[in-house]
Amino acid sequence: MKRRNFVQLAGMGAGAVMMPSLLMGNNIPTEALLEPGMDILMKKQMADVALNTAKSLGASYADARIGRYLNQFVRTREDKVQGVVNTESFGIGVRVIANGTWGFASTNDVSPDGIKKATEQAVAIAKANSKFQTEPVVLAPEASYGEVSWKTPIKKDFKEVPVSEKVDLLLTANAAAQSSGANFVNSALFMVNEQKYFASTEGSYIDQDVHRIWPTFGVTAVGGGKFKTRQAMSAPMGMGYEYLDGLASEKLEGPEGLKLYRGSYDMVEDATTAAKQAREMLTAKSVDAGKYDLVLEPNHLGLTIHESVGHPTELDRVLGYEANYAGTSFATIDKWNSKNFKYGSDLVNIVADKTQVGSLGAVGWDDEGVKTKKWDIIRNGVLVNYQAIRDQVKMIDQNESHGCCYAQSWNDVQFQRMPNISLEPGKEPYSINDMIKDVEKGIYIAGRGSYSIDQQRYNFQFGGTMYYEIKDGKIAGMLNDVAYQSNTQEFWNSCAKICDKDDYRLFGSFFDGKGQPSQVSAVSHGSSTSRFNDINVINTGRTV
């Protein structure tokens, strides 16, 4: 694509569909998605303008991020297409340290003069802020990687798949749901391509091409003066369009005919099953409140992991930097320093991982040029680490960044964001059916639902999409009006059994928000089906 087009198509206009914060950029025709990005040599020349300018103005460190962000979102309802939106945003963000203080500025004017002006502004901001800085910024050391690249290992680029094929898939899924008993169906495809180039005064020039996809729907059945909705059992993934191939090898059979999916998703099959289950929900009995053993399916458990482990182990939240926006954390430094704080039972091993293939958070390097990796957050139930970036790790007496820095676009400053946070599977062979056989009084919960958690990520309540009563080792029918209440430490210490790696699956958040101004990021959470004993279940039903 010519540079002229990049300048014309950059900017911060918002699209008019779901999650507008991710729709930054200008609307473009579908065919423009296929136009090639800027030559890598041109990117290096642009970055060098910023880096050389920053150094000439006295900056001790500088990095430049050049980004081209392409989005395509397709939405349908029943037999109608509600929208096809394509957006593109292109520009450069420059971050510097001057007088020991951060400064940041960005521009969509990618001419040498435009980049120079943005860099001058970043340095001026840093020097002005340094008057109020009590301690200088200290960065953990990081290697110089030279000129390197990384790509999401995709088989099908969504940009090369005709819109008509995507629309046909959604409408076919809608029709399958309606023919199986659904009264209403909404479906959507979210597809993202981040073309990111990072350069720093430490000598790294990193080119990355990141892909993400999320097919989803909501199927609603109406009857007897009530309605019930069953959400898709898909997961947003760091994959190409091949995720929608629906490979039989990636399917699992859940209780009562529930279809479960790993690295490949059959949307039409899931919509068909969803309609039948939504109708079944209309006549399912209401749960009796009390204590139950909970068997939690990974698509459901991922959200619980996200809220009760992912967020409270973000170091900036622990230190209070998020206090006025999204709260603090019960997982305070003194608990970590004790080296014996029992976050969960001995079975609970939770890892952070920015390298996991197919995950939303997978990249080769983070947004400050740190090589990504995997590390422990909880090991044998004990809190052993947090999530921290280059200017944070010194606060926990470490000298190596965890590689979890991210910005949602070129014109947002990068900061600490949640990596993939996952529960390791059990080591011994153990299936869903094995787990159900071992439960006398319990509930199997699948899919995501409403939730609530306090400002310290401690006391919480979670619901799901589908609930099945377990009696004496057998499924005894569907339930309604289920939610469970606990606190984080009590809940994870009640973890009594985890299925093996054959049941391991990813769930994810495509739009995880954080920061002021708020930014969104995408993150995955892996787990196998897990059992939590003696958890308080409430009845959420409403009667008149």
C-alpha positions, -999 to 999 in steps of 0.1 A, spaced: 0 0 0 12 35 -8 21 57 22 -6 82 10 -32 56 18 -18 48 52 -21 85 62 -56 88 48 -68 56 66 -53 63 100 -71 80 128 -93 73 158 -128 71 143 -151 46 160 -171 20 142 -207 15 152 -208 -21 164 -200 -41 195 -170 -30 216 -162 3 198 -129 6 216 -115 -21 195 -129 -5 163 -103 23 162 -95 34 127 -114 44 96 -139 23 78 -125 8 47 -138 -14 19 -133 -52 23 -108 -54 -5 -86 -28 12 -78 -54 39 -58 -73 13 -35 -44 4 0 -51 15 15 -34 45 45 -11 46 78 -25 35 99 -35 66 128 -12 55 105 18 55 94 9 90 130 7 102 137 41 86 106 56 104 116 41 137 152 54 134 139 89 129 122 86 163 151 70 180 178 93 167 156 124 175 150 112 211 187 106 217 197 140 202 173 156 227 188 139 257 166 108 261 184 80 278 161 54 263 135 54 235 113 29 217 90 33 187 60 12 178 46 13 143 12 -3 140 -12 -12 113 -44 -26 129 -70 -43 107 -104 -54 120 -134 -72 104 -166 -78 122 -197 -95 107 -230 -96 126 -263 -113 118 -297 -119 133 -319 -148 122 -319 -145 84 -306 -109 82 -271 -94 80 -269 -66 105 -235 -53 96 -201 -59 80 -175 -35 93 -139 -33 82 -115 -8 98 -78 2 95 -56 23 117 -20 32 111 5 53 130 35 54 153 38 58 191 71 70 207 80 64 243 111 79 259 129 82 292 143 116 298 155 130 332 145 96 346 109 100 336 86 85 310 71 105 282 49 93 253 34 108 221 19 94 189 9 105 155 -6 93 122 16 117 103 43 92 94 64 116 74 99 123 89 87 157 101 56 142 117 76 116 135 102 141 146 75 164 161 59 135 180 92 125 194 100 161 205 66 161 222 74 128 241 107 142 253 91 175 264 64 156 283 91 135 301 112 165 311 81 184 323 70 154 344 104 149 358 99 178 381 74 157 400 91 123 397 104 111 431 124 82 418 139 77 384 125 49 361 147 18 362 144 -7 335 152 -44 339 180 -53 315 169 -69 282 189 -84 253 193 -67 219 176 -90 194 186 -72 162 162 -76 133 138 -104 140 102 -114 133 73 -135 145 39 -145 131 8 -162 145 10 -197 128 -22 -195 108 -34 -217 80 -62 -195 67 -59 -157 67 -94 -143 75 -87 -114 51 -85 -138 22 -119 -155 30 -148 -139 11 -173 -120 32 -200 -141 15 -185 -173 30 -185 -157 64 -221 -145 61 -232 -179 48 -217 -196 78 -235 -173 103 -268 -176 85 -265 -214 82 -259 -216 119 -288 -193 126 -311 -214 104 -299 -246 121 -308 -231 155 -342 -220 144 -350 -253 128 -341 -269 161 -364 -248 182 -348 -214 187 -370 -183 184 -342 -158 181 -305 -160 171 -278 -134 171 -244 -144 157 -211 -127 150 -175 -131 138 -148 -109 152 -114 -110 133 -83 -90 141 -49 -86 125 -22 -66 143 8 -58 122 33 -44 147 69 -31 144 89 -24 175 123 -7 177 144 6 206 176 24 213 189 -9 228 191 -23 192 160 -44 187 139 -42 155 110 -66 158 83 -72 132 52 -92 143 20 -103 125 -7 -113 151 -41 -128 143 -71 -135 165 -106 -147 158 -139 -152 178 -170 -168 164 -200 -165 188 -238 -165 190 -267 -163 214 -297 -186 209 -330 -178 226 -360 -200 231 -394 -187 243 -422 -206 260 -445 -206 290 -441 -169 296 -403 -173 299 -372 -171 277 -338 -188 280 -306 -181 262 -278 -204 255 -244 -188 245 -219 -204 221 -194 -229 234 -167 -214 213 -135 -197 226 -118 -167 211 -85 -179 197 -51 -168 185 -57 -186 152 -67 -180 116 -100 -188 99 -91 -225 101 -105 -224 137 -140 -227 120 -131 -260 101 -150 -280 128 -125 -309 128 -138 -341 144 -105 -347 161 -110 -315 181 -144 -324 195 -152 -338 229 -185 -353 241 -198 -337 273 -227 -349 296 -261 -351 281 -250 -347 245 -232 -314 251 -206 -307 224 -172 -294 235 -145 -280 213 -107 -275 216 -86 -262 187 -114 -263 161 -150 -252 163 -182 -264 145 -205 -234 147 -235 -250 129 -233 -281 152 -231 -260 183 -260 -238 172 -281 -268 166 -273 -282 201 -278 -248 216 -314 -245 204 -323 -279 218 -307 -271 251 -323 -236 253 -357 -253 249 -348 -278 276 -339 -249 299 -375 -236 297 -388 -266 317 -357 -275 338 -363 -274 376 -350 -246 398 -320 -255 420 -323 -260 457 -299 -237 474 -272 -254 495 -237 -269 494 -226 -288 463 -195 -302 448 -191 -283 415 -178 -298 383 -167 -268 362 -161 -271 325 -131 -251 311 -153 -227 290 -169 -217 323 -138 -220 346 -118 -197 324 -138 -167 335 -133 -176 371 -96 -179 366 -95 -146 348 -113 -127 376 -100 -145 407 -64 -152 397 -55 -132 365 -65 -98 378 -54 -100 415 -19 -111 405 -12 -80 382 15 -62 401 3 -27 393 -31 -37 409 -14 -52 439 6 -20 444 -25 2 442 -20 18 408 -55 6 397 -72 15 429 -93 44 417 -105 26 386 -109 -12 391 -97 -18 426 -68 -34 443 -59 -70 452 -61 -92 483 -29 -110 470 -6 -84 487 32 -83 487 33 -96 523 15 -127 513 40 -134 485 69 -125 507 58 -152 533 65 -179 506 38 -200 520 5 -182 513 -19 -210 503 -38 -195 474 -53 -229 466 -50 -266 473 -18 -286 465 -34 -296 432 -35 -259 420 -7 -250 396 -14 -218 377 10 -205 350 14 -173 330 23 -180 294 28 -156 265 40 -184 241 11 -209 241 2 -217 205 -34 -209 197 -39 -186 226 -50 -150 224 -19 -137 242 7 -155 221 34 -133 206 72 -136 202 80 -103 220 59 -80 241 53 -43 233 85 -32 250 107 -57 231 109 -84 258 111 -120 246 80 -137 259 80 -168 282 62 -190 306 64 -186 344 46 -198 376 21 -177 394 9 -205 418 28 -237 424 14 -265 446 -12 -240 458 13 -214 469 15 -179 455 50 -176 440 50 -147 415 31 -119 399 28 -103 364 53 -75 360 71 -56 332 105 -39 329 100 -9 352 81 -30 378 102 -61 385 126 -42 407 97 -37 431 96 -74 438 134 -78 438 136 -94 404 158 -83 375 140 -98 345 108 -86 329 80 -112 326 73 -99 290 37 -90 295 36 -53 283 9 -44 257 -9 -15 241 -41 -18 222 -29 5 194 0 26 182 -15 57 198 -18 42 233 11 39 257 20 3 265 16 -9 301 13 -42 321 -14 -64 308 -25 -99 317 -7 -127 299 -25 -161 294 -32 -174 329 -40 -211 330 -46 -240 354 -24 -270 346 -42 -303 340 -41 -332 363 -11 -356 358 -31 -389 361 -56 -402 335 -90 -388 346 -120 -379 323 -152 -359 328 -171 -391 331 -147 -403 358 -152 -371 377 -190 -372 375 -190 -408 388 -171 -396 419 -197 -370 428 -226 -378 452 -243 -344 453 -231 -319 428 -237 -296 398 -219 -297 364 -216 -261 350 -208 -253 314 -203 -220 297 -201 -184 309 -228 -164 327 -231 -133 348 -206 -127 376 -197 -103 404 -165 -98 423 -154 -72 448 -127 -45 444 -100 -67 459 -109 -97 437 -118 -118 468 -155 -123 474 -174 -133 443 -204 -149 426 -204 -167 393 -231 -181 371 -229 -202 339 -248 -211 307 -260 -246 315 -263 -266 347 -268 -303 353 -276 -319 386 -253 -348 397 -268 -374 420 -249 -405 431 -224 -403 402 -250 -397 375 -265 -368 357 -300 -363 370 -313 -336 346 -309 -299 338 -312 -272 364 -320 -235 364 -313 -204 385 -278 -215 396 -250 -193 409 -222 -201 433 -206 -179 460 -172 -180 476 -141 -161 482 -110 -166 461 -88 -184 487 -116 -206 500 -126 -215 464 -92 -225 451 -84 -244 483 -115 -265 477 -101 -278 444 -102 -315 448 -96 -330 414 -86 -319 379 -91 -339 347 -61 -348 325 -45 -331 295 -69 -348 271 -97 -325 284 -75 -293 284 -92 -264 265 -88 -227 262 -113 -200 270 -106 -163 264 -115 -127 268 -114 -108 235 -122 -74 252 -105 -73 286 -104 -37 298 -79 -20 320 -63 14 326 -73 50 323 -80 59 296 -92 23 293 -76 -1 268 -87 -35 257 -66 -66 253 -71 -103 245 -61 -131 268 -67 -168 271 -72 -191 301 -66 -229 297 -79 -256 321 -93 -291 322 -126 -298 339 -121 -294 376 -140 -303 408 -145 -279 438 -160 -295 469 -186 -281 492 -193 -248 475 -223 -226 484 -249 -225 457 -277 -199 457 -310 -198 437 -311 -168 415 -347 -173 404 -372 -145 407 -409 -150 416 -438 -126 416 
